[in-house]
Amino acid sequence: MQAIHVQNSLTRQKELFKPIEEGYVGLYVCGPTVYSDVHLGNCRTFVSFDVIYRYLRFAGYKVRYIRNITDVGHLEGDADSDAEDKISKKARLEKLEPMEVVQHYTLGFHDMMQLFNTLPPSIEPRATGHIIEQIEMIDQILANGYAYEANGSVYFDTPKYIAEGKPYGTLSGRVVEDLLQESRTNLKNQDEKRSPSDFALWIKADERHLMRWPSKWSIGFPGWHLECSAMSRKYLGAEFDIHGGGNDLKFPHHENEIAQNVGACSHGGARYWLHTNMLLMNGRKMSKSDGNTITPLQLLTGESEHVSKGFSPMVIRFFILQAHYSSTLDLTDDGLIAAEKGYHRLMEAQRNLLALSTTATSGALDVEIEDGISKLYEHMNDDFNTPRTLAALFDLSSKINGLAGGQIGLDKIGAAVLDRLKTEFVSFTQEVLGLLPTESAGGNSAVLEGLMSLILDIRKQARNDKNWNTADKIRDTLAELDVEVKDAKDGSTWTIK
């Protein structure tokens, strides 16, 4: 097993990752609330955790990856108020059944995740499928004295929890005194709550709510925070390894998850908490109100004033991985164009590498290549550092292209080292980072590779026959299609400009 270090949001320290059970990892990531199309910030989070999931598996762990679907209980404004459930409101306005809304946007979310080549989770539980578990958890919290019922709703008793020395505010860094003294004027339903810092575990449904379930307290629905606590505990246990999500979920969502878990069974859930950072655009927070926003579909098609053209899913994925998951990422047209060039350079190096062969038993480059491969592991072991991993791949690419172009003799690398380089380079590019070869020709890279191989063979035969007109016509026609052909003594290679 690799010695992996992670930046734990709970302790604010980089720590050696030690799973509860050797060889196994329990990973829970907060999934989307499916009342609208998935946005780019979500895509960044799920691509980032896809790489974490991929690398843990690559490093030899058996991973149970849980990513939920929130299909009830997420109120507008993310607060306990008389606001309406987001999905219920969408269904009411569009005169649909709530599950029609859920199904439509869940399928759209899956389609987008497939475009970006994210692996499906081991289990994708829905909140509405776990109402029984949530009611049972509320019963446990009530029995332990950390909740109370008021007018058919149930609230978590935050002051009592804090008074007994339980950890509230640790993850988010919020000051407990500020939470307890928060003004009541900005919060609704305060006549039911004992403290403004209390949050709902069960909410009594009014006539607007289309989704409701019977309980001993009222006909109602579960609180948003409770869902993840109940589902993570069901599938990963009261204590598990990693909980992930966007930085915006630290408070109140994740902080309240920890409180619920401790209140129910004295365990805080995850040992390690990992959070992705914000996605900016043109140096500012994305905002629909001022037009500084773009959807994933607009980014793919180019139908937005913010981009000069559309970009392929793999280019967007490459762009996301150029920043560490815990750092802010600024989406700009120039940045995407640069990412497109970088992605194609990486794919070109991979093609060149797979075409190389040598009979040398050893070479002067062997130590440098082995050191470069070691850096791939070193950077991924350092809190899944994808930008440094990409940099290490490009360092190896320069040597690969030198070997392919004849600037470096093939006798400079041993056959065993070359074979390992092929295995590790492709593994880190495709298996770990999830970057597949170019999706041109309808997304079928195998067809594209086959066609280009045939075209270059025809051109090679024309050159051998000294039929320069045909050879030049093939090269010039490909150039018009933004396909650049490079001739070397060992043959010709191609790349998309």
C-alpha positions in Angstrom: 0.0 0.0 0.0 1.1 3.5 -0.8 1.8 5.9 2.2 -0.8 8.6 1.4 -1.0 11.9 3.2 -4.2 14.0 3.2 -5.1 17.5 4.4 -7.7 16.8 7.0 -10.2 19.7 7.3 -11.1 18.5 10.8 -7.6 19.0 12.2 -6.4 21.5 9.6 -3.2 19.4 9.3 -1.8 17.1 6.7 -1.9 13.6 8.1 -0.8 10.1 7.1 -3.9 8.3 6.0 -4.6 5.2 8.1 -7.9 3.4 7.2 -9.9 1.9 10.0 -9.5 -1.5 8.4 -6.3 -2.2 6.6 -6.7 -2.5 2.8 -10.3 -1.1 2.9 -11.6 2.5 2.5 -15.0 3.9 3.2 -15.6 7.1 1.2 -18.7 9.3 1.4 -19.2 12.3 -0.8 -22.2 14.6 -0.7 -24.0 14.4 -4.0 -26.3 16.8 -5.8 -29.7 18.1 -4.9 -31.6 17.1 -8.1 -34.0 20.0 -8.7 -31.9 21.7 -11.5 -29.1 20.9 -13.9 -25.7 20.2 -12.3 -23.5 23.3 -12.3 -19.8 23.5 -13.0 -18.9 23.9 -9.3 -20.5 20.5 -8.7 -18.6 19.1 -11.7 -15.3 20.2 -10.2 -16.1 18.6 -6.9 -17.2 15.3 -8.4 -14.2 15.1 -10.9 -11.9 15.8 -8.0 -13.3 13.0 -5.8 -13.4 10.8 -8.8 -9.6 11.1 -9.0 -9.3 10.5 -5.3 -11.4 7.4 -5.7 -9.4 6.2 -8.7 -6.1 6.7 -7.0 -7.1 4.9 -3.8 -8.1 1.9 -5.9 -5.0 2.2 -8.0 -2.9 2.2 -4.7 -4.4 -1.2 -3.9 -7.3 -0.3 -1.6 -10.8 -1.8 -1.9 -13.0 1.2 -1.8 -16.7 1.5 -1.0 -17.6 4.9 -2.5 -21.0 6.3 -1.5 -22.3 9.4 -3.3 -25.9 10.3 -2.4 -28.7 11.9 -4.3 -30.6 14.5 -2.2 -34.2 14.3 -3.4 -36.1 15.7 -0.4 -35.5 18.1 2.6 -33.2 20.6 1.0 -34.9 23.9 1.7 -34.4 27.1 -0.2 -31.7 29.2 1.5 -30.3 26.0 3.2 -31.8 27.0 6.5 -34.6 25.8 8.8 -37.3 28.2 8.0 -40.8 28.2 6.4 -39.1 28.2 3.0 -40.2 25.5 0.6 -38.3 22.3 -0.3 -36.4 22.9 -3.6 -37.7 19.8 -5.3 -41.3 20.2 -4.0 -41.3 23.8 -5.3 -40.0 22.9 -8.7 -42.7 20.2 -9.0 -45.5 22.5 -7.9 -44.5 25.3 -10.3 -44.1 22.9 -13.3 -47.2 20.8 -12.3 -45.1 17.6 -12.1 -44.8 14.8 -9.6 -41.7 15.5 -7.4 -40.2 12.2 -8.6 -40.5 13.3 -12.2 -38.3 16.3 -11.3 -35.9 14.0 -9.4 -35.7 11.5 -12.3 -35.1 14.1 -14.9 -32.3 15.9 -13.2 -30.7 12.7 -11.8 -30.5 11.3 -15.4 -29.0 14.6 -16.5 -26.5 14.5 -13.7 -25.4 10.9 -14.7 -25.1 12.0 -18.3 -22.8 14.8 -17.4 -20.7 12.6 -15.1 -20.3 10.1 -17.9 -19.2 12.9 -20.3 -16.5 13.8 -17.8 -15.5 10.2 -17.4 -16.2 9.9 -13.7 -16.6 6.4 -12.4 -20.0 5.6 -10.8 -20.0 5.2 -7.0 -20.3 1.8 -5.4 -23.7 2.9 -4.0 -25.8 5.9 -4.9 -28.5 6.1 -2.2 -31.4 8.5 -2.3 -32.7 10.3 0.7 -36.3 9.3 0.1 -35.2 5.6 0.1 -33.9 6.0 3.7 -36.7 7.6 5.6 -36.9 4.7 8.1 -33.2 5.0 8.9 -33.5 8.7 9.4 -36.5 8.3 11.8 -34.5 5.7 13.7 -31.6 8.1 14.0 -33.9 10.9 15.3 -35.2 8.5 18.0 -31.6 7.8 19.1 -30.7 11.5 19.3 -33.9 12.1 21.3 -33.2 9.2 23.6 -29.7 10.6 24.3 -31.2 14.0 25.2 -29.8 16.0 22.3 -33.1 16.8 20.6 -36.6 18.0 21.4 -40.0 18.0 19.7 -41.9 21.2 19.1 -45.3 21.5 17.3 -44.6 18.3 15.2 -41.0 19.2 14.3 -37.9 17.9 15.9 -34.8 20.1 16.5 -31.3 19.3 17.6 -30.5 20.9 21.0 -27.2 22.7 20.1 -26.6 24.5 23.4 -27.0 21.3 25.4 -24.7 19.5 23.0 -22.1 22.3 23.4 -22.5 22.5 27.2 -21.5 18.9 27.5 -18.2 19.6 25.7 -19.1 18.0 22.4 -17.3 19.2 19.2 -19.4 21.9 17.5 -17.6 24.5 15.3 -14.4 22.4 15.1 -14.7 21.5 11.4 -15.9 24.9 10.2 -13.9 27.1 12.6 -17.1 28.9 13.7 -16.9 30.4 17.2 -19.4 28.6 19.5 -20.2 31.8 21.4 -21.2 33.6 18.1 -23.4 30.7 17.1 -25.3 30.8 20.4 -25.6 34.6 20.5 -26.7 34.9 16.8 -29.6 37.3 16.3 -33.0 35.8 16.2 -34.2 38.5 13.7 -32.8 36.8 10.6 -34.2 33.4 11.3 -37.8 32.1 11.0 -39.6 29.5 13.0 -37.8 30.8 16.1 -40.9 30.5 18.2 -40.4 26.7 17.9 -36.7 26.7 18.5 -35.1 27.0 21.9 -32.0 28.6 20.4 -31.3 30.1 17.0 -28.4 27.7 16.5 -30.7 24.7 16.7 -31.4 22.9 13.5 -34.2 20.7 12.2 -34.1 16.9 12.2 -37.7 16.5 11.2 -40.0 19.2 9.7 -43.7 19.2 10.0 -45.1 19.5 6.4 -47.5 22.3 5.5 -49.9 22.1 2.6 -47.3 23.2 0.1 -45.0 20.2 0.6 -45.8 17.4 -1.9 -43.4 14.9 -0.3 -44.4 13.8 3.2 -44.1 10.8 5.4 -45.9 9.7 8.6 -43.9 9.7 11.9 -44.8 9.7 15.6 -44.2 13.5 15.6 -46.1 14.6 12.5 -46.7 14.1 8.8 -43.5 15.6 7.6 -40.1 15.1 6.0 -36.4 14.8 7.3 -34.0 17.7 7.6 -31.3 18.0 4.9 -28.4 17.4 7.3 -29.8 14.3 8.7 -30.0 12.5 5.4 -26.2 12.2 4.9 -25.7 11.1 8.5 -28.2 8.3 8.2 -27.0 7.1 4.8 -23.2 7.2 5.6 -23.8 5.3 8.8 -26.0 2.7 7.0 -23.4 1.9 4.3 -20.1 2.7 6.0 -20.8 2.4 9.7 -20.9 4.9 12.7 -17.1 5.6 12.1 -15.6 5.5 8.6 -12.6 6.8 6.8 -13.2 9.8 4.5 -16.1 12.3 4.1 -15.9 14.7 1.1 -17.7 17.6 -0.4 -17.5 21.2 -1.4 -16.0 23.8 0.9 -19.4 25.6 1.0 -20.8 22.5 2.9 -18.5 22.8 5.9 -21.1 24.9 7.7 -23.8 24.2 8.4 -24.2 20.9 6.6 -21.1 19.0 7.6 -20.8 20.6 11.0 -24.4 19.4 11.7 -23.7 16.0 10.4 -20.9 15.5 13.0 -23.3 16.7 15.7 -26.0 14.3 14.7 -23.6 11.4 14.5 -22.2 12.1 18.0 -25.6 12.8 19.3 -26.9 9.4 18.0 -24.0 7.1 18.8 -21.0 9.0 20.2 -19.0 8.7 16.9 -18.5 11.7 14.6 -18.7 9.8 11.4 -15.5 10.3 9.3 -12.0 10.4 10.6 -10.8 12.5 7.6 -12.7 15.3 6.0 -11.7 16.6 2.5 -13.1 19.7 0.9 -12.9 21.0 -2.6 -12.5 24.8 -3.1 -14.5 27.3 -5.1 -14.6 27.6 -8.9 -14.3 31.2 -10.0 -14.9 32.7 -13.4 -12.7 35.6 -14.7 -11.5 36.1 -11.2 -14.9 36.5 -9.6 -17.5 34.2 -7.9 -20.0 32.9 -10.4 -23.3 34.6 -10.2 -26.5 34.5 -12.3 -27.6 37.9 -11.2 -24.6 39.7 -12.8 -24.2 37.3 -15.8 -20.9 35.9 -14.6 -21.8 32.3 -15.0 -21.7 29.5 -17.5 -23.3 26.0 -17.6 -21.4 22.8 -18.4 -23.5 22.5 -21.6 -22.5 26.1 -22.7 -18.9 25.3 -22.0 -19.1 22.2 -24.2 -20.9 23.9 -27.0 -19.3 27.4 -26.8 -22.7 29.1 -26.7 -21.7 31.7 -24.2 -20.1 35.2 -24.3 -17.5 34.0 -21.8 -15.8 31.5 -24.1 -14.5 31.8 -27.7 -15.5 28.2 -28.6 -16.7 24.9 -27.2 -14.3 22.6 -25.4 -14.3 18.8 -25.2 -15.1 17.1 -21.9 -11.5 15.8 -21.6 -10.1 19.3 -22.0 -12.4 20.6 -19.3 -11.4 17.6 -17.0 -7.7 18.4 -17.8 -8.4 22.1 -16.9 -9.9 21.1 -13.5 -7.0 18.9 -12.6 -4.5 21.7 -13.2 -5.4 23.0 -9.8 -5.2 21.2 -6.5 -8.7 20.2 -5.4 -8.4 22.4 -2.2 -7.3 25.5 -4.2 -9.6 28.0 -5.9 -9.8 27.5 -9.7 -10.4 30.4 -12.0 -12.2 29.6 -15.2 -11.1 31.8 -18.1 -11.2 31.4 -21.9 -7.4 31.8 -22.1 -7.0 29.1 -19.4 -9.2 26.7 -21.3 -7.4 27.3 -24.6 -4.1 26.6 -22.8 -5.5 23.5 -21.2 -6.6 22.3 -24.6 -3.1 22.6 -25.9 -1.7 20.9 -22.9 -4.2 18.0 -23.1 -3.3 17.4 -26.8 0.4 17.5 -26.0 -0.1 14.9 -23.3 -2.1 12.7 -25.7 0.5 13.1 -28.4 3.3 12.0 -26.0 1.2 8.9 -25.1 0.8 8.0 -28.8 4.5 8.5 -29.4 5.3 6.4 -26.3 3.2 3.4 -27.3 4.9 3.4 -30.8 8.4 3.2 -29.3 10.5 0.0 -29.1 14.1 -0.8 -28.2 16.4 -3.8 -28.0 18.8 -2.1 -25.5 19.1 -3.9 -22.2 19.9 -0.6 -20.4 20.5 3.0 -21.2 21.7 6.3 -19.9 18.1 7.6 -19.5 17.0 4.7 -17.3 17.6 6.4 -13.9 15.9 9.6 -15.1 12.9 7.7 -16.3 12.6 5.7 -13.1 12.9 8.9 -11.0 10.2 10.5 -13.1 7.9 7.6 -12.6 8.6 7.8 -8.8 7.5 11.4 -8.8 4.1 10.4 -10.2 3.5 8.3 -7.0 5.1 10.9 -4.8 2.8 13.7 -5.9 -0.4 11.7 -5.8 0.6 10.4 -2.4 0.8 14.0 -1.3 -2.9 14.8 -0.9 -3.7 13.7 -4.4 -1.7 16.6 -6.0 -2.9 16.5 -9.6 -1.1 19.7 -10.9 2.3 18.3 -9.8 1.4 14.9 -11.2 0.6 16.5 -14.6 3.9 18.4 -14.4 5.7 15.1 -13.8 3.9 13.6 -16.8 5.0 16.5 -19.0 8.6 16.1 -17.8 8.4 12.5 -19.0 6.7 13.6 -22.2 9.7 15.7 -23.2 11.9 12.6 -23.0 9.3 10.5 -24.8 9.1 13.0 -27.7 12.9 13.2 -27.9 13.0 9.5 -28.3 10.2 9.5 -30.9 11.7 12.4 -32.8 15.2 11.0 -33.0 16.8 13.7 -30.8 17.5 11.0 -28.2 18.7 7.6 -29.5 16.6 4.6 -28.6 19.7 3.0 -27.2 19.5 5.4 -24.3 16.7 3.5 -22.7 16.5 -0.1 -21.7 13.6 -2.3 -22.9 12.4 -3.1 -19.3 12.4 0.6 -18.4 10.5 1.5 -21.6 7.9 -1.2 -20.9 7.5 0.2 -17.4 7.2 3.7 -18.7 4.5 2.7 -21.1 2.5 1.0 -18.3 2.9 3.8 -15.7 2.4 6.7 -18.1 -0.9 5.2 -19.5 -2.0 4.2 -16.0 -1.5 7.6 -14.5 -3.0 9.4 -17.5 -6.0 7.3 -18.0 -6.6 5.1 -14.9 -5.7 7.7 -12.2 -6.4 11.1 -13.8 -9.2 9.7 -16.1 -7.9 11.5 -19.2 -8.9 9.5 -22.2 -7.5 10.0 -25.8 -9.2 12.6 -28.0 -12.9 12.2 -28.5 -12.9 13.3 -32.2 -14.7 11.2 -34.7 -17.9 11.0 -32.7 -16.1 10.2 -29.4 -14.7 6.9 -30.7 -10.9 7.3 -30.2 -10.2 3.8 -31.5 -11.8 4.6 -34.9 -9.9 7.9 -35.0 -6.6 6.1 -34.3 -7.3 3.5 -36.9 -8.2 6.0 -39.6 -5.1 8.1 -38.9 -2.9 5.0 -39.0 -4.4 4.1 -42.4 -3.9 7.6 -43.8 -0.3 7.8 -42.6 0.4 4.4 -44.1 -0.9 5.6 -47.5 1.2 8.7 -47.2 4.2 6.7 -46.3 3.8 4.5 -49.4 3.4 7.6 -51.6 6.6 9.0 -50.2 8.4 5.7 -50.8 7.1 5.8 -54.4 8.3 9.4 -54.6 4.7 10.4 -55.3 5.3 13.8 -53.7 2.0 15.3 -55.0 -0.1 12.7 -53.2 2.0 12.8 -50.0 1.8 16.6 -49.9 -1.9 16.6 -50.6 -2.6 14.3 -47.7 -0.4 16.5 -45.4 -2.0 19.7 -46.5 -5.6 18.4 -46.3 -5.0 17.2 -42.8 -3.5 20.6 -41.9 -6.7 22.2 -43.1 -8.5 20.0 -40.6 -6.1 21.1 -37.8 -4.2 17.8 -37.8 -0.5 18.3 -37.9 1.8 15.6 -39.3 5.4 15.4 -38.1 7.9 13.3 -40.1 10.9 11.7 -38.4 13.4 9.1 -39.5 11.4 6.4 -37.6 8.1 7.3 -39.2 5.4 10.0 -39.1 3.2 11.0 -36.1 0.1 13.2 -35.9 -1.5 15.5 -33.4 -4.5 17.8 -33.4 -3.5 21.4 -33.2 
